[in-house]
Amino acid sequence: MRHTIGLSLLASVFVLSATAADDFAGAFKEGKVSGQARAFYLNRDTSPGADRDGLAIGGYLKYETESLKGFSLGAAVYTTNKLDKKSDIAAKNDTTLFGQNGDNETYLGEAYLQYKYSNTMFKAGRQKLDTPLAGADDTRMLPNLFEAYVLSNTDIKDTTLIAAHVTKFAAGTFANAYDAGGALGLTSGYSNVAGNATGHVGEFTNMGEWAIGRENSGVSALGMAYSGIKGLKVQLWDYYAYDILNAIYTDATYGWSYASGIAPYVAVQYIHEDNVGDAYASKVQSDFIAGKVGVKIDNFDLYGAVSHNSKDASSAINGGTITPWGGMPAYTQGMVTRHQFMAGTDAYKVAGTYNWKDAGMNFTTGVYYVRFDMDSLNGYSTNYSWTASESGFDMIYSPQAMKNLQLRFRGNFPRDFKETATSHTSWDEYRLIANYNF
């Protein structure tokens, strides 16, 4: 995964029209409507266990006023709707496409006030965030959303500074995959509390209550992105989750190119966590480090990555990396297997993509393979070590005849996603996705 500072709060969310309205009525009249219509079909053949599928349509509809003296307002409604009827197959629906308890869901996901002055932007209210350890994780029908206050400034050349305080988290539909909670949920971007997911999709919930079942004062974050040296991109973040943990995230990528069209790159990533305040999650102590080496050759992009997570039997989830608010930035994650943050895990990934633009098509294909060597302290399969793996593919096509339409076909094939002394859980999963942006 290529890591850039293309966060929603620095891109689409923080972009205002170059013009400005003259009065309040004009701000609404000159506002803009945008959105995305999405259709999503998923089929999973599991061994052992029940096979399941899901089919839904939905997306979001957004309205933003024109700027008035630097101020603007925005709101967006999100929805997912089950298409199949209740039947023997419907009983096996993959609930990661649906809302609370596997039902249809429609809610006000964004409602914010923005203010821009020179190179400074402030945004308050319900909004979409995409930061390393608090993000949208838009991998199913609906993304995660947040209630937050975010300040961004670009006065320093090639540098973006961010300060934010996040008070609430509204889980997207993918949270349903982790409704059992525990180490699997807490290291995969979601809650430690069993049952939290199916009852909270689209519901803005206190950050601490969502993560571990105890209310806190939210999460404050400071971030910096720097790109002032040719070929170098650096991110540095500090997340302070009151009375739970402090997390430091760093990420640096350096690339260069040759006249032959070959462009190598290297990257390193590090996450460190400690408990803070009243330590609601008891002792938190974890370290995650990853490295990546890749090369671009014309339309090919090939890379390999490795990572290691610490372990400590006296710490929460045995020293795994805690990421309950949708953050999933690891180089070594799979499409669905996210075991790299579990305690003691060593992960290895190889991946490649090819862009078919020289053949006159807006078409990209990719394949990958990732392996996870699980330590006995992993916390998911108790006191049991094993090797999990996942291979998969991704195809993205944007028809030239329909500029805003994207068609996507994805597949993932985890082997031994969970293993015990008596069972091995594996599956083959296929996804068909259509996105139309307007």
C-alpha positions as CSV (number, residue, x, y, z in Angstrom):
1,M,0.0,0.0,0.0
2,R,1.4,3.4,-1.0
3,H,1.2,5.8,2.0
4,T,0.7,9.5,1.2
5,I,-0.9,12.4,3.0
6,G,-3.9,12.2,0.7
7,L,-6.1,12.3,3.7
8,S,-9.7,13.3,3.2
9,L,-9.2,16.2,5.6
10,L,-6.4,17.5,3.4
11,A,-8.1,16.8,0.1
12,S,-11.8,16.5,-0.7
13,V,-13.0,17.5,2.7
14,F,-10.9,20.6,2.9
15,V,-11.4,21.9,-0.6
16,L,-13.5,25.0,-1.1
17,S,-14.6,26.7,-4.2
18,A,-12.3,29.6,-5.4
19,T,-15.4,31.8,-5.5
20,A,-17.4,33.0,-2.6
21,A,-21.1,33.9,-2.0
22,D,-22.2,37.4,-1.2
23,D,-24.8,36.5,1.4
24,F,-26.3,33.7,3.4
25,A,-29.0,32.9,0.8
26,G,-26.4,33.0,-2.0
27,A,-24.2,30.5,-0.1
28,F,-27.0,27.9,-0.2
29,K,-28.1,28.8,-3.7
30,E,-24.5,28.4,-5.1
31,G,-23.8,25.2,-3.0
32,K,-22.9,21.9,-4.6
33,V,-24.3,18.5,-4.5
34,S,-22.0,15.4,-4.8
35,G,-22.1,11.8,-3.8
36,Q,-21.5,8.2,-4.7
37,A,-23.9,5.4,-5.7
38,R,-22.5,2.0,-4.8
39,A,-23.6,-1.6,-5.6
40,F,-21.7,-4.4,-3.8
41,Y,-22.0,-8.2,-4.1
42,L,-19.9,-10.5,-1.9
43,N,-19.7,-14.3,-1.8
44,R,-17.7,-16.3,0.7
45,D,-17.2,-20.1,0.6
46,T,-15.9,-21.0,4.1
47,S,-14.4,-24.2,5.3
48,P,-15.5,-25.2,7.9
49,G,-18.6,-23.2,8.4
50,A,-21.6,-21.8,6.6
51,D,-21.1,-20.1,3.2
52,R,-22.5,-16.7,3.0
53,D,-23.2,-13.9,0.5
54,G,-24.6,-10.4,0.4
55,L,-26.0,-7.9,-2.1
56,A,-26.6,-4.2,-1.3
57,I,-27.0,-0.8,-3.0
58,G,-26.4,2.5,-1.3
59,G,-23.8,5.2,-1.0
60,Y,-24.0,8.8,0.1
61,L,-25.5,12.1,-1.0
62,K,-23.7,15.3,0.1
63,Y,-24.4,19.0,0.0
64,E,-21.9,21.8,0.7
65,T,-22.7,25.5,0.7
66,E,-20.6,28.0,-1.1
67,S,-18.1,29.9,1.1
68,L,-19.4,33.0,2.8
69,K,-16.6,35.1,4.4
70,G,-14.6,31.9,4.7
71,F,-17.4,29.9,6.3
72,S,-19.3,27.0,4.7
73,L,-21.6,24.2,5.8
74,G,-21.9,20.6,4.7
75,A,-24.0,17.5,5.3
76,A,-24.2,14.0,3.9
77,V,-26.6,11.1,4.2
78,Y,-25.3,7.6,4.0
79,T,-27.4,4.5,3.2
80,T,-27.1,0.8,2.6
81,N,-30.0,-1.4,1.5
82,K,-30.3,-5.1,1.3
83,L,-31.6,-6.3,-2.1
84,D,-32.3,-10.0,-1.6
85,K,-35.4,-11.3,0.1
86,K,-35.4,-13.3,3.3
87,S,-34.8,-16.9,2.3
88,D,-32.4,-19.7,3.0
89,I,-29.7,-17.8,1.2
90,A,-30.6,-14.5,2.9
91,A,-30.1,-16.1,6.3
92,K,-26.5,-16.5,5.3
93,N,-26.0,-12.9,4.2
94,D,-22.6,-11.4,4.8
95,T,-23.6,-8.6,7.3
96,T,-20.5,-6.5,6.4
97,L,-22.6,-4.9,3.7
98,F,-25.5,-4.0,6.0
99,G,-26.3,-1.9,9.0
100,Q,-27.2,-2.7,12.6
101,N,-28.2,-6.3,13.0
102,G,-27.9,-6.9,9.3
103,D,-30.7,-4.5,8.4
104,N,-31.0,-1.5,6.0
105,E,-29.5,1.6,7.4
106,T,-29.7,5.3,6.6
107,Y,-28.3,8.1,8.7
108,L,-26.8,11.6,8.7
109,G,-23.1,10.7,8.5
110,E,-21.7,14.2,8.0
111,A,-22.8,17.6,9.4
112,Y,-20.1,20.2,9.7
113,L,-19.0,23.8,9.8
114,Q,-15.9,24.8,7.9
115,Y,-13.8,28.0,8.0
116,K,-10.9,28.9,5.8
117,Y,-8.5,31.8,6.3
118,S,-5.4,32.0,4.1
119,N,-3.6,28.6,4.5
120,T,-5.5,27.6,7.7
121,M,-8.6,25.4,7.7
122,F,-10.9,24.5,10.6
123,K,-13.7,21.9,10.4
124,A,-16.1,20.9,13.2
125,G,-18.8,18.3,13.4
126,R,-19.5,14.9,11.8
127,Q,-17.0,14.2,9.1
128,K,-14.9,11.6,7.3
129,L,-11.3,11.2,8.4
130,D,-8.5,9.2,6.8
131,T,-5.5,9.3,9.2
132,P,-3.2,6.3,9.9
133,L,-4.8,5.2,13.2
134,A,-8.3,6.7,12.8
135,G,-9.8,6.2,9.4
136,A,-12.7,5.5,7.1
137,D,-11.6,1.9,6.3
138,D,-14.0,2.1,3.3
139,T,-13.8,-1.6,2.3
140,R,-17.5,-2.5,2.3
141,M,-20.7,-0.5,1.8
142,L,-20.3,2.3,4.2
143,P,-17.1,3.9,5.8
144,N,-16.4,4.8,9.4
145,L,-17.2,8.4,10.3
146,F,-16.3,10.7,13.2
147,E,-17.3,13.7,15.3
148,A,-14.3,15.8,15.4
149,Y,-12.6,19.3,15.5
150,V,-9.8,19.5,12.9
151,L,-7.4,22.3,12.3
152,S,-5.0,22.2,9.3
153,N,-2.3,24.6,8.2
154,T,0.1,24.7,5.2
155,D,2.0,28.0,5.9
156,I,5.3,26.1,6.1
157,K,6.5,25.2,2.6
158,D,6.0,21.5,1.7
159,T,4.6,20.9,5.2
160,T,1.1,20.2,6.4
161,L,0.3,20.5,10.1
162,I,-2.8,19.0,11.7
163,A,-4.3,19.3,15.2
164,A,-7.5,17.4,15.9
165,H,-9.8,16.3,18.8
166,V,-12.1,13.4,18.0
167,T,-15.0,12.7,20.3
168,K,-17.1,10.1,18.6
169,F,-16.8,7.2,16.2
170,A,-19.6,5.8,13.9
171,A,-18.6,2.4,12.7
172,G,-19.1,1.5,9.1
173,T,-20.5,-1.7,7.9
174,F,-17.2,-3.6,7.9
175,A,-17.2,-3.4,11.7
176,N,-19.8,-6.3,11.6
177,A,-16.9,-8.6,10.7
178,Y,-15.5,-8.1,14.2
179,D,-18.6,-8.3,16.3
180,A,-16.9,-10.9,18.5
181,G,-14.5,-8.3,19.7
182,G,-11.4,-9.4,21.6
183,A,-7.9,-9.4,20.1
184,L,-9.2,-9.9,16.6
185,G,-11.4,-6.8,16.7
186,L,-9.0,-4.6,18.6
187,T,-6.0,-5.2,16.3
188,S,-8.1,-5.1,13.1
189,G,-9.4,-1.6,13.4
190,Y,-12.5,-2.2,15.6
191,S,-13.8,-2.8,19.1
192,N,-12.6,-5.1,21.9
193,V,-16.2,-5.4,23.2
194,A,-18.3,-8.3,21.9
195,G,-21.6,-7.2,20.4
196,N,-20.5,-3.6,19.9
197,A,-20.4,-3.7,16.1
198,T,-23.8,-5.0,15.2
199,G,-25.5,-2.5,17.5
200,H,-23.5,0.6,16.6
201,V,-23.1,0.7,12.8
202,G,-23.8,4.3,11.9
203,E,-24.3,5.3,15.5
204,F,-21.9,8.0,16.8
205,T,-20.4,6.5,20.0
206,N,-17.9,7.9,22.5
207,M,-14.4,6.9,21.4
208,G,-13.6,5.0,24.6
209,E,-17.0,3.3,24.9
210,W,-16.6,2.0,21.3
211,A,-13.1,0.8,21.8
212,I,-13.1,-0.9,25.2
213,G,-16.6,-0.3,26.8
214,R,-15.6,2.7,28.9
215,E,-16.3,6.4,28.1
216,N,-13.4,8.7,27.9
217,S,-12.7,12.3,26.8
218,G,-12.0,11.3,23.2
219,V,-8.8,11.2,21.3
220,S,-6.5,14.2,20.5
221,A,-4.1,14.0,17.6
222,L,-1.2,16.0,16.2
223,G,0.1,15.2,12.7
224,M,2.7,16.5,10.3
225,A,3.4,15.6,6.7
226,Y,6.6,16.8,4.9
227,S,7.7,16.5,1.3
228,G,10.3,19.2,1.0
229,I,13.1,16.8,-0.1
230,K,12.8,15.4,-3.6
231,G,11.6,11.8,-3.5
232,L,11.0,11.8,0.3
233,K,7.6,11.8,2.0
234,V,7.3,11.7,5.8
235,Q,4.4,11.4,8.2
236,L,4.5,11.8,12.0
237,W,1.4,11.4,14.2
238,D,0.7,11.4,17.9
239,Y,-2.6,10.1,19.1
240,Y,-3.6,10.6,22.8
241,A,-6.6,8.5,23.7
242,Y,-7.5,9.9,27.2
243,D,-7.1,7.3,30.0
244,I,-6.4,4.6,27.4
245,L,-3.2,5.0,25.4
246,N,-0.8,7.2,23.6
247,A,0.2,6.1,20.1
248,I,3.1,7.4,18.0
249,Y,3.0,6.7,14.3
250,T,5.8,7.4,11.8
251,D,6.1,6.6,8.2
252,A,8.8,7.6,5.7
253,T,9.0,6.7,2.0
254,Y,12.0,7.6,-0.3
255,G,12.0,7.0,-4.1
256,W,14.2,7.9,-7.0
257,S,14.3,7.2,-10.7
258,Y,16.6,6.4,-13.5
259,A,16.5,7.6,-17.2
260,S,15.6,4.0,-18.1
261,G,12.2,4.4,-16.5
262,I,13.1,2.3,-13.4
263,A,12.1,3.9,-10.1
264,P,13.0,2.1,-6.9
265,Y,11.6,3.1,-3.5
266,V,12.0,2.1,0.1
267,A,9.8,2.8,3.1
268,V,9.8,2.3,6.9
269,Q,6.9,2.4,9.4
270,Y,6.9,2.4,13.2
271,I,4.1,2.4,15.8
272,H,4.6,2.7,19.5
273,E,1.9,2.6,22.2
274,D,1.8,3.1,26.0
275,N,-1.0,3.4,28.5
276,V,-1.9,6.9,29.9
277,G,-4.0,8.4,32.6
278,D,-6.2,6.0,34.5
279,A,-5.2,3.2,32.1
280,Y,-8.7,1.9,31.4
281,A,-7.2,-0.9,29.2
282,S,-4.7,-1.7,32.0
283,K,-1.1,-1.8,30.9
284,V,-0.5,-0.9,27.2
285,Q,2.9,-1.6,25.8
286,S,3.5,-2.4,22.1
287,D,5.8,-1.8,19.2
288,F,5.2,-2.5,15.5
289,I,7.9,-2.0,12.8
290,A,7.7,-2.6,9.1
291,G,9.8,-2.1,6.0
292,K,9.1,-2.1,2.3
293,V,11.2,-2.3,-0.8
294,G,9.7,-1.8,-4.3
295,V,10.3,-0.7,-7.8
296,K,8.3,0.8,-10.6
297,I,9.1,-0.2,-14.1
298,D,7.0,1.6,-16.7
299,N,3.5,0.5,-15.7
300,F,4.5,-2.2,-13.2
301,D,4.7,-1.6,-9.5
302,L,6.3,-4.5,-7.5
303,Y,7.1,-4.6,-3.8
304,G,8.0,-6.8,-0.8
305,A,7.3,-5.9,2.8
306,V,8.1,-7.4,6.3
307,S,6.8,-6.5,9.7
308,H,7.2,-7.5,13.4
309,N,4.9,-6.8,16.3
310,S,6.1,-7.0,19.9
311,K,4.7,-9.3,22.6
312,D,4.4,-8.9,26.3
313,A,2.2,-11.3,28.4
314,S,1.7,-8.6,31.0
315,S,0.2,-6.1,28.6
316,A,-3.2,-5.6,27.0
317,I,-3.8,-8.3,24.3
318,N,-0.3,-9.5,25.2
319,G,1.4,-6.5,23.6
320,G,-0.5,-6.4,20.3
321,T,-1.0,-3.0,18.6
322,I,-4.3,-1.5,19.5
323,T,-6.2,0.2,16.7
324,P,-9.9,0.4,17.4
325,W,-10.9,3.4,15.3
326,G,-10.6,2.1,11.7
327,G,-6.9,2.8,11.4
328,M,-5.2,0.1,9.2
329,P,-2.0,1.5,7.7
330,A,0.3,-1.6,7.8
331,Y,2.4,-2.5,4.8
332,T,1.8,-6.2,5.5
333,Q,-2.0,-6.4,5.8
334,G,-4.0,-8.6,3.6
335,M,-7.4,-7.7,2.0
336,V,-9.1,-9.4,5.0
337,T,-6.4,-10.9,7.1
338,R,-5.0,-8.2,9.4
339,H,-3.0,-10.4,11.9
340,Q,0.1,-8.3,11.6
341,F,-0.8,-6.3,14.7
342,M,-1.3,-9.3,16.9
343,A,1.2,-9.9,19.6
344,G,4.5,-11.5,18.4
345,T,3.4,-11.7,14.7
346,D,6.0,-11.7,11.9
347,A,4.4,-10.9,8.5
348,Y,5.7,-11.0,5.0
349,K,4.1,-9.7,1.9
350,V,4.8,-9.5,-1.9
351,A,2.5,-7.7,-4.3
352,G,2.4,-6.3,-7.8
353,T,0.2,-4.1,-9.9
354,Y,0.0,-3.3,-13.6
355,N,-1.7,-0.3,-15.3
356,W,-3.0,-1.1,-18.8
357,K,-3.1,2.5,-19.9
358,D,-0.6,1.8,-22.8
359,A,-3.2,-0.6,-24.2
360,G,-5.7,2.2,-24.3
361,M,-7.7,1.0,-21.2
362,N,-8.4,2.6,-17.8
363,F,-7.7,-0.8,-16.2
364,T,-5.4,-1.8,-13.3
365,T,-4.8,-5.3,-12.1
366,G,-3.0,-6.5,-9.0
367,V,-2.0,-9.7,-7.1
368,Y,-0.5,-10.3,-3.7
369,Y,0.5,-12.9,-1.2
370,V,1.0,-12.4,2.6
371,R,2.1,-14.8,5.3
372,F,1.6,-14.3,9.1
373,D,3.8,-16.4,11.5
374,M,1.6,-16.3,14.6
375,D,3.1,-16.4,18.1
376,S,1.4,-18.4,20.9
377,L,0.6,-15.0,22.6
378,N,-1.3,-13.8,19.6
379,G,-4.5,-13.6,21.7
380,Y,-6.8,-14.8,18.9
381,S,-6.1,-18.6,19.1
382,T,-5.3,-19.0,22.8
383,N,-1.8,-20.3,23.5
384,Y,-1.5,-21.6,20.0
385,S,1.0,-20.7,17.3
386,W,0.5,-21.3,13.6
387,T,1.0,-19.8,10.1
388,A,-1.8,-18.0,8.4
389,S,-1.7,-16.8,4.8
390,E,-3.7,-15.0,2.2
391,S,-3.4,-14.5,-1.5
392,G,-5.7,-12.4,-3.7
393,F,-6.3,-10.2,-6.7
394,D,-7.8,-6.9,-7.5
395,M,-9.1,-5.6,-10.9
396,I,-10.3,-2.0,-11.4
397,Y,-11.9,-0.8,-14.6
398,S,-13.2,2.7,-15.4
399,P,-15.1,2.7,-18.7
400,Q,-14.1,5.6,-20.9
401,A,-17.8,5.9,-22.0
402,M,-18.8,6.7,-18.4
403,K,-16.2,8.9,-16.8
404,N,-17.4,8.6,-13.2
405,L,-18.1,4.9,-13.1
406,Q,-15.6,2.4,-11.5
407,L,-16.1,-1.3,-11.7
408,R,-14.1,-3.6,-9.4
409,F,-13.6,-7.3,-9.1
410,R,-11.7,-8.6,-6.0
411,G,-10.8,-11.9,-4.6
412,N,-9.1,-13.1,-1.4
413,F,-8.2,-16.6,-0.4
414,P,-7.1,-16.8,3.3
415,R,-5.7,-20.1,4.5
416,D,-5.7,-20.9,8.2
417,F,-7.2,-17.5,9.1
418,K,-7.6,-19.1,12.5
419,E,-6.1,-22.4,13.6
420,T,-6.6,-24.4,16.7
421,A,-5.5,-28.0,17.6
422,T,-8.7,-29.3,16.1
423,S,-9.8,-26.8,13.3
424,H,-8.5,-24.7,10.4
425,T,-10.7,-21.8,9.1
426,S,-10.2,-20.9,5.5
427,W,-12.3,-19.4,2.7
428,D,-12.5,-18.2,-0.9
429,E,-14.2,-14.8,-1.3
430,Y,-15.2,-12.8,-4.4
431,R,-16.5,-9.3,-4.5
432,L,-18.1,-7.3,-7.4
433,I,-18.3,-3.6,-6.7
434,A,-19.7,-0.7,-8.8
435,N,-19.1,2.9,-7.7
436,Y,-20.5,5.9,-9.5
437,N,-19.3,9.3,-8.3
438,F,-21.1,12.5,-9.1
